[in-house]
Amino acid sequence: MNIRVINKSKNSLPAYETAHAAGMDLRADVETAVVLKPMERKLIPTGLYIELPEGFEAQIRPRSGLAFKHGIGIVNSPGTIDADYRGEIKVLLINFSTEDFEINTGDRIAQMVVAKHERVNWEQVEVLNETQRGEGGYGHTGKV
């Protein structure tokens, strides 16, 4: 799939790091270092602008290494870039740790997964088809 992209950053385009990776790493594009204090959240620019085809979205997800090693996550995970959005991709990071975290240009801050999605037409009914699970919700299996 070809996707049109404008790269105003100093970084190379997002790329798959391994042969079977689902996501591409997004890199920060900041003028000066950004410090995220504990429990602080900031919008981090990437310098990327994309044109997705209709029926696709880009999901912005946390990087597992940043989450595990530094407690860095994404507030609205996964974030969604819609096909009609033409602004800069920015990542809403949060620092869940007890220590400051510094972000510099070129740092890998998130993953982007491009995925197909469907549009729904609602069919309003009075009764839904039965399933074995039924209305069993949170914790219904009794397993921890």
Biotite code that builds the C-alpha atoms (Angstrom):
import biotite.structure as struc

atoms = struc.array([
    struc.Atom([0.000, 0.000, 0.000], chain_id="A", res_id=1, res_name="MET", atom_name="CA", element="C"),
    struc.Atom([1.326, 3.454, -0.863], chain_id="A", res_id=2, res_name="ASN", atom_name="CA", element="C"),
    struc.Atom([0.529, 6.341, 1.478], chain_id="A", res_id=3, res_name="ILE", atom_name="CA", element="C"),
    struc.Atom([1.277, 9.958, 0.649], chain_id="A", res_id=4, res_name="ARG", atom_name="CA", element="C"),
    struc.Atom([3.402, 11.649, 3.335], chain_id="A", res_id=5, res_name="VAL", atom_name="CA", element="C"),
    struc.Atom([4.983, 15.030, 3.974], chain_id="A", res_id=6, res_name="ILE", atom_name="CA", element="C"),
    struc.Atom([8.021, 14.883, 6.261], chain_id="A", res_id=7, res_name="ASN", atom_name="CA", element="C"),
    struc.Atom([8.907, 18.274, 7.781], chain_id="A", res_id=8, res_name="LYS", atom_name="CA", element="C"),
    struc.Atom([11.058, 16.651, 10.483], chain_id="A", res_id=9, res_name="SER", atom_name="CA", element="C"),
    struc.Atom([14.794, 16.043, 10.623], chain_id="A", res_id=10, res_name="LYS", atom_name="CA", element="C"),
    struc.Atom([14.083, 12.293, 10.890], chain_id="A", res_id=11, res_name="ASN", atom_name="CA", element="C"),
    struc.Atom([13.738, 9.564, 8.292], chain_id="A", res_id=12, res_name="SER", atom_name="CA", element="C"),
    struc.Atom([10.257, 8.260, 7.490], chain_id="A", res_id=13, res_name="LEU", atom_name="CA", element="C"),
    struc.Atom([8.699, 5.722, 9.876], chain_id="A", res_id=14, res_name="PRO", atom_name="CA", element="C"),
    struc.Atom([9.792, 2.194, 9.002], chain_id="A", res_id=15, res_name="ALA", atom_name="CA", element="C"),
    struc.Atom([9.169, -1.370, 10.139], chain_id="A", res_id=16, res_name="TYR", atom_name="CA", element="C"),
    struc.Atom([12.099, -2.418, 12.337], chain_id="A", res_id=17, res_name="GLU", atom_name="CA", element="C"),
    struc.Atom([11.646, -6.174, 11.748], chain_id="A", res_id=18, res_name="THR", atom_name="CA", element="C"),
    struc.Atom([10.253, -8.306, 8.922], chain_id="A", res_id=19, res_name="ALA", atom_name="CA", element="C"),
    struc.Atom([6.960, -9.097, 10.688], chain_id="A", res_id=20, res_name="HIS", atom_name="CA", element="C"),
    struc.Atom([6.410, -5.914, 12.695], chain_id="A", res_id=21, res_name="ALA", atom_name="CA", element="C"),
    struc.Atom([2.851, -4.547, 12.631], chain_id="A", res_id=22, res_name="ALA", atom_name="CA", element="C"),
    struc.Atom([3.852, -1.038, 13.677], chain_id="A", res_id=23, res_name="GLY", atom_name="CA", element="C"),
    struc.Atom([6.328, 1.579, 12.537], chain_id="A", res_id=24, res_name="MET", atom_name="CA", element="C"),
    struc.Atom([8.185, 3.702, 15.068], chain_id="A", res_id=25, res_name="ASP", atom_name="CA", element="C"),
    struc.Atom([7.312, 7.404, 15.210], chain_id="A", res_id=26, res_name="LEU", atom_name="CA", element="C"),
    struc.Atom([10.096, 9.777, 16.214], chain_id="A", res_id=27, res_name="ARG", atom_name="CA", element="C"),
    struc.Atom([9.939, 13.064, 18.096], chain_id="A", res_id=28, res_name="ALA", atom_name="CA", element="C"),
    struc.Atom([10.588, 16.301, 16.195], chain_id="A", res_id=29, res_name="ASP", atom_name="CA", element="C"),
    struc.Atom([11.213, 18.939, 18.862], chain_id="A", res_id=30, res_name="VAL", atom_name="CA", element="C"),
    struc.Atom([13.224, 22.179, 18.760], chain_id="A", res_id=31, res_name="GLU", atom_name="CA", element="C"),
    struc.Atom([14.753, 21.591, 22.191], chain_id="A", res_id=32, res_name="THR", atom_name="CA", element="C"),
    struc.Atom([14.600, 18.733, 24.677], chain_id="A", res_id=33, res_name="ALA", atom_name="CA", element="C"),
    struc.Atom([11.180, 18.224, 26.273], chain_id="A", res_id=34, res_name="VAL", atom_name="CA", element="C"),
    struc.Atom([11.052, 17.034, 29.878], chain_id="A", res_id=35, res_name="VAL", atom_name="CA", element="C"),
    struc.Atom([8.032, 15.065, 31.025], chain_id="A", res_id=36, res_name="LEU", atom_name="CA", element="C"),
    struc.Atom([7.693, 15.250, 34.786], chain_id="A", res_id=37, res_name="LYS", atom_name="CA", element="C"),
    struc.Atom([5.953, 12.449, 36.730], chain_id="A", res_id=38, res_name="PRO", atom_name="CA", element="C"),
    struc.Atom([2.227, 12.280, 35.861], chain_id="A", res_id=39, res_name="MET", atom_name="CA", element="C"),
    struc.Atom([2.669, 15.076, 33.316], chain_id="A", res_id=40, res_name="GLU", atom_name="CA", element="C"),
    struc.Atom([1.349, 14.776, 29.757], chain_id="A", res_id=41, res_name="ARG", atom_name="CA", element="C"),
    struc.Atom([2.511, 16.652, 26.668], chain_id="A", res_id=42, res_name="LYS", atom_name="CA", element="C"),
    struc.Atom([1.733, 16.637, 22.971], chain_id="A", res_id=43, res_name="LEU", atom_name="CA", element="C"),
    struc.Atom([4.936, 15.708, 21.114], chain_id="A", res_id=44, res_name="ILE", atom_name="CA", element="C"),
    struc.Atom([5.202, 16.646, 17.407], chain_id="A", res_id=45, res_name="PRO", atom_name="CA", element="C"),
    struc.Atom([6.563, 14.251, 14.764], chain_id="A", res_id=46, res_name="THR", atom_name="CA", element="C"),
    struc.Atom([6.768, 16.561, 11.737], chain_id="A", res_id=47, res_name="GLY", atom_name="CA", element="C"),
    struc.Atom([4.729, 14.030, 9.720], chain_id="A", res_id=48, res_name="LEU", atom_name="CA", element="C"),
    struc.Atom([1.560, 14.664, 7.713], chain_id="A", res_id=49, res_name="TYR", atom_name="CA", element="C"),
    struc.Atom([-0.175, 11.748, 5.975], chain_id="A", res_id=50, res_name="ILE", atom_name="CA", element="C"),
    struc.Atom([-2.979, 11.096, 3.504], chain_id="A", res_id=51, res_name="GLU", atom_name="CA", element="C"),
    struc.Atom([-4.654, 7.794, 4.302], chain_id="A", res_id=52, res_name="LEU", atom_name="CA", element="C"),
    struc.Atom([-7.030, 6.149, 1.839], chain_id="A", res_id=53, res_name="PRO", atom_name="CA", element="C"),
    struc.Atom([-10.726, 6.052, 2.732], chain_id="A", res_id=54, res_name="GLU", atom_name="CA", element="C"),
    struc.Atom([-11.506, 3.010, 4.897], chain_id="A", res_id=55, res_name="GLY", atom_name="CA", element="C"),
    struc.Atom([-8.162, 3.120, 6.721], chain_id="A", res_id=56, res_name="PHE", atom_name="CA", element="C"),
    struc.Atom([-6.936, 4.622, 9.991], chain_id="A", res_id=57, res_name="GLU", atom_name="CA", element="C"),
    struc.Atom([-3.540, 5.002, 11.613], chain_id="A", res_id=58, res_name="ALA", atom_name="CA", element="C"),
    struc.Atom([-3.481, 3.794, 15.211], chain_id="A", res_id=59, res_name="GLN", atom_name="CA", element="C"),
    struc.Atom([-0.953, 5.461, 17.506], chain_id="A", res_id=60, res_name="ILE", atom_name="CA", element="C"),
    struc.Atom([0.190, 3.064, 20.218], chain_id="A", res_id=61, res_name="ARG", atom_name="CA", element="C"),
    struc.Atom([2.725, 3.126, 23.062], chain_id="A", res_id=62, res_name="PRO", atom_name="CA", element="C"),
    struc.Atom([6.144, 1.543, 22.659], chain_id="A", res_id=63, res_name="ARG", atom_name="CA", element="C"),
    struc.Atom([6.440, -1.390, 25.035], chain_id="A", res_id=64, res_name="SER", atom_name="CA", element="C"),
    struc.Atom([10.090, -0.647, 25.844], chain_id="A", res_id=65, res_name="GLY", atom_name="CA", element="C"),
    struc.Atom([9.313, 2.932, 26.925], chain_id="A", res_id=66, res_name="LEU", atom_name="CA", element="C"),
    struc.Atom([6.391, 1.705, 29.006], chain_id="A", res_id=67, res_name="ALA", atom_name="CA", element="C"),
    struc.Atom([8.396, -1.034, 30.731], chain_id="A", res_id=68, res_name="PHE", atom_name="CA", element="C"),
    struc.Atom([11.707, 0.786, 31.234], chain_id="A", res_id=69, res_name="LYS", atom_name="CA", element="C"),
    struc.Atom([10.490, 4.345, 31.855], chain_id="A", res_id=70, res_name="HIS", atom_name="CA", element="C"),
    struc.Atom([6.723, 4.268, 32.535], chain_id="A", res_id=71, res_name="GLY", atom_name="CA", element="C"),
    struc.Atom([5.948, 6.303, 29.393], chain_id="A", res_id=72, res_name="ILE", atom_name="CA", element="C"),
    struc.Atom([2.521, 5.764, 27.841], chain_id="A", res_id=73, res_name="GLY", atom_name="CA", element="C"),
    struc.Atom([-0.040, 7.382, 25.600], chain_id="A", res_id=74, res_name="ILE", atom_name="CA", element="C"),
    struc.Atom([-3.039, 9.000, 27.261], chain_id="A", res_id=75, res_name="VAL", atom_name="CA", element="C"),
    struc.Atom([-5.615, 8.126, 24.572], chain_id="A", res_id=76, res_name="ASN", atom_name="CA", element="C"),
    struc.Atom([-4.167, 4.780, 23.555], chain_id="A", res_id=77, res_name="SER", atom_name="CA", element="C"),
    struc.Atom([-4.625, 3.843, 20.879], chain_id="A", res_id=78, res_name="PRO", atom_name="CA", element="C"),
    struc.Atom([-4.991, 7.232, 19.291], chain_id="A", res_id=79, res_name="GLY", atom_name="CA", element="C"),
    struc.Atom([-6.667, 7.332, 15.888], chain_id="A", res_id=80, res_name="THR", atom_name="CA", element="C"),
    struc.Atom([-5.629, 9.291, 12.810], chain_id="A", res_id=81, res_name="ILE", atom_name="CA", element="C"),
    struc.Atom([-8.656, 9.416, 10.494], chain_id="A", res_id=82, res_name="ASP", atom_name="CA", element="C"),
    struc.Atom([-8.385, 9.283, 6.702], chain_id="A", res_id=83, res_name="ALA", atom_name="CA", element="C"),
    struc.Atom([-9.628, 12.873, 6.362], chain_id="A", res_id=84, res_name="ASP", atom_name="CA", element="C"),
    struc.Atom([-7.119, 14.382, 8.862], chain_id="A", res_id=85, res_name="TYR", atom_name="CA", element="C"),
    struc.Atom([-4.359, 16.423, 7.216], chain_id="A", res_id=86, res_name="ARG", atom_name="CA", element="C"),
    struc.Atom([-2.641, 18.016, 10.227], chain_id="A", res_id=87, res_name="GLY", atom_name="CA", element="C"),
    struc.Atom([0.638, 17.060, 11.839], chain_id="A", res_id=88, res_name="GLU", atom_name="CA", element="C"),
    struc.Atom([0.742, 13.746, 13.673], chain_id="A", res_id=89, res_name="ILE", atom_name="CA", element="C"),
    struc.Atom([1.374, 14.470, 17.352], chain_id="A", res_id=90, res_name="LYS", atom_name="CA", element="C"),
    struc.Atom([1.628, 11.962, 20.187], chain_id="A", res_id=91, res_name="VAL", atom_name="CA", element="C"),
    struc.Atom([0.036, 12.613, 23.597], chain_id="A", res_id=92, res_name="LEU", atom_name="CA", element="C"),
    struc.Atom([2.616, 11.110, 25.982], chain_id="A", res_id=93, res_name="LEU", atom_name="CA", element="C"),
    struc.Atom([2.272, 10.705, 29.742], chain_id="A", res_id=94, res_name="ILE", atom_name="CA", element="C"),
    struc.Atom([4.926, 9.891, 32.327], chain_id="A", res_id=95, res_name="ASN", atom_name="CA", element="C"),
    struc.Atom([3.562, 7.309, 34.784], chain_id="A", res_id=96, res_name="PHE", atom_name="CA", element="C"),
    struc.Atom([6.922, 6.973, 36.558], chain_id="A", res_id=97, res_name="SER", atom_name="CA", element="C"),
    struc.Atom([8.338, 8.854, 39.536], chain_id="A", res_id=98, res_name="THR", atom_name="CA", element="C"),
    struc.Atom([11.269, 10.316, 37.574], chain_id="A", res_id=99, res_name="GLU", atom_name="CA", element="C"),
    struc.Atom([11.592, 13.008, 34.891], chain_id="A", res_id=100, res_name="ASP", atom_name="CA", element="C"),
    struc.Atom([11.860, 11.709, 31.304], chain_id="A", res_id=101, res_name="PHE", atom_name="CA", element="C"),
    struc.Atom([13.628, 13.652, 28.553], chain_id="A", res_id=102, res_name="GLU", atom_name="CA", element="C"),
    struc.Atom([12.531, 13.555, 24.902], chain_id="A", res_id=103, res_name="ILE", atom_name="CA", element="C"),
    struc.Atom([14.846, 14.700, 22.113], chain_id="A", res_id=104, res_name="ASN", atom_name="CA", element="C"),
    struc.Atom([14.514, 14.938, 18.343], chain_id="A", res_id=105, res_name="THR", atom_name="CA", element="C"),
    struc.Atom([14.869, 11.482, 16.831], chain_id="A", res_id=106, res_name="GLY", atom_name="CA", element="C"),
    struc.Atom([13.725, 9.591, 19.934], chain_id="A", res_id=107, res_name="ASP", atom_name="CA", element="C"),
    struc.Atom([11.274, 6.805, 19.147], chain_id="A", res_id=108, res_name="ARG", atom_name="CA", element="C"),
    struc.Atom([8.140, 7.784, 21.072], chain_id="A", res_id=109, res_name="ILE", atom_name="CA", element="C"),
    struc.Atom([5.292, 5.644, 19.700], chain_id="A", res_id=110, res_name="ALA", atom_name="CA", element="C"),
    struc.Atom([4.239, 3.079, 17.130], chain_id="A", res_id=111, res_name="GLN", atom_name="CA", element="C"),
    struc.Atom([1.888, 3.642, 14.209], chain_id="A", res_id=112, res_name="MET", atom_name="CA", element="C"),
    struc.Atom([-0.217, 0.799, 12.807], chain_id="A", res_id=113, res_name="VAL", atom_name="CA", element="C"),
    struc.Atom([-2.207, 1.397, 9.619], chain_id="A", res_id=114, res_name="VAL", atom_name="CA", element="C"),
    struc.Atom([-5.409, -0.650, 9.685], chain_id="A", res_id=115, res_name="ALA", atom_name="CA", element="C"),
    struc.Atom([-8.512, -1.137, 7.562], chain_id="A", res_id=116, res_name="LYS", atom_name="CA", element="C"),
    struc.Atom([-11.843, -0.482, 9.237], chain_id="A", res_id=117, res_name="HIS", atom_name="CA", element="C"),
    struc.Atom([-15.512, -0.851, 8.382], chain_id="A", res_id=118, res_name="GLU", atom_name="CA", element="C"),
    struc.Atom([-18.422, 1.591, 8.558], chain_id="A", res_id=119, res_name="ARG", atom_name="CA", element="C"),
    struc.Atom([-21.542, 0.512, 10.412], chain_id="A", res_id=120, res_name="VAL", atom_name="CA", element="C"),
    struc.Atom([-25.213, 0.815, 9.495], chain_id="A", res_id=121, res_name="ASN", atom_name="CA", element="C"),
    struc.Atom([-27.324, 0.272, 12.609], chain_id="A", res_id=122, res_name="TRP", atom_name="CA", element="C"),
    struc.Atom([-30.260, -2.136, 12.502], chain_id="A", res_id=123, res_name="GLU", atom_name="CA", element="C"),
    struc.Atom([-32.422, -1.375, 15.522], chain_id="A", res_id=124, res_name="GLN", atom_name="CA", element="C"),
    struc.Atom([-34.122, -4.477, 16.957], chain_id="A", res_id=125, res_name="VAL", atom_name="CA", element="C"),
    struc.Atom([-35.934, -5.501, 20.146], chain_id="A", res_id=126, res_name="GLU", atom_name="CA", element="C"),
    struc.Atom([-34.011, -8.765, 20.792], chain_id="A", res_id=127, res_name="VAL", atom_name="CA", element="C"),
    struc.Atom([-30.445, -9.956, 20.077], chain_id="A", res_id=128, res_name="LEU", atom_name="CA", element="C"),
    struc.Atom([-29.475, -13.524, 19.132], chain_id="A", res_id=129, res_name="ASN", atom_name="CA", element="C"),
    struc.Atom([-28.542, -15.706, 22.137], chain_id="A", res_id=130, res_name="GLU", atom_name="CA", element="C"),
    struc.Atom([-24.935, -16.849, 22.772], chain_id="A", res_id=131, res_name="THR", atom_name="CA", element="C"),
    struc.Atom([-23.355, -19.160, 25.339], chain_id="A", res_id=132, res_name="GLN", atom_name="CA", element="C"),
    struc.Atom([-21.783, -16.142, 27.076], chain_id="A", res_id=133, res_name="ARG", atom_name="CA", element="C"),
    struc.Atom([-24.973, -14.100, 27.087], chain_id="A", res_id=134, res_name="GLY", atom_name="CA", element="C"),
    struc.Atom([-24.699, -11.008, 29.293], chain_id="A", res_id=135, res_name="GLU", atom_name="CA", element="C"),
    struc.Atom([-21.579, -12.217, 31.159], chain_id="A", res_id=136, res_name="GLY", atom_name="CA", element="C"),
    struc.Atom([-19.336, -9.186, 31.557], chain_id="A", res_id=137, res_name="GLY", atom_name="CA", element="C"),
    struc.Atom([-16.244, -8.297, 33.562], chain_id="A", res_id=138, res_name="TYR", atom_name="CA", element="C"),
    struc.Atom([-14.984, -11.295, 35.519], chain_id="A", res_id=139, res_name="GLY", atom_name="CA", element="C"),
    struc.Atom([-17.839, -13.567, 34.432], chain_id="A", res_id=140, res_name="HIS", atom_name="CA", element="C"),
    struc.Atom([-15.585, -16.623, 34.031], chain_id="A", res_id=141, res_name="THR", atom_name="CA", element="C"),
    struc.Atom([-14.339, -16.387, 37.619], chain_id="A", res_id=142, res_name="GLY", atom_name="CA", element="C"),
    struc.Atom([-10.707, -16.513, 36.482], chain_id="A", res_id=143, res_name="LYS", atom_name="CA", element="C"),
    struc.Atom([-8.228, -13.928, 37.642], chain_id="A", res_id=144, res_name="VAL", atom_name="CA", element="C"),
])
